[in-house]
């Protein structure tokens, strides 16, 4: 599984992307975000407010209730503002 991180999420985690094998018990985007929070302090800081994080699976924005089945790539974005 390829995980990609953008903007200040990337800065706090300390990497732009990583290949990782997810535990089989992770079923939804919400499960993934909570699991990542527990990895270390950088992840915990970046995902302190997981409800604010936008997520895309296979380059399509999804809800946090979305299932991870079939995901090849997951991207995490901070909230976006327009201008």
Long-range contacts (C-beta under 8 A, 24 or more apart in sequence): 1-71, 1-72, 1-73, 1-74, 2-72, 2-73, 2-74, 3-73, 3-74, 3-75, 3-76, 4-73, 4-74, 4-75, 4-76, 5-46, 5-75, 5-76, 6-75, 6-76, 6-77, 6-78, 7-77, 7-78, 8-46, 8-78, 9-46, 9-47, 9-53, 9-76, 9-77, 9-78, 12-42, 12-43, 12-45, 12-46, 13-42, 13-43, 13-46, 14-42, 22-68, 26-68, 27-67, 27-68, 28-64, 28-65, 28-66, 28-67, 28-68, 29-55, 29-57, 29-62, 29-63, 29-64, 29-65, 29-66, 29-68, 29-74, 30-64, 30-65, 31-68, 32-68, 32-74, 33-64, 33-76, 46-76, 47-76, 52-78, 52-79, 53-77, 53-78, 53-79, 54-78, 54-79, 54-80
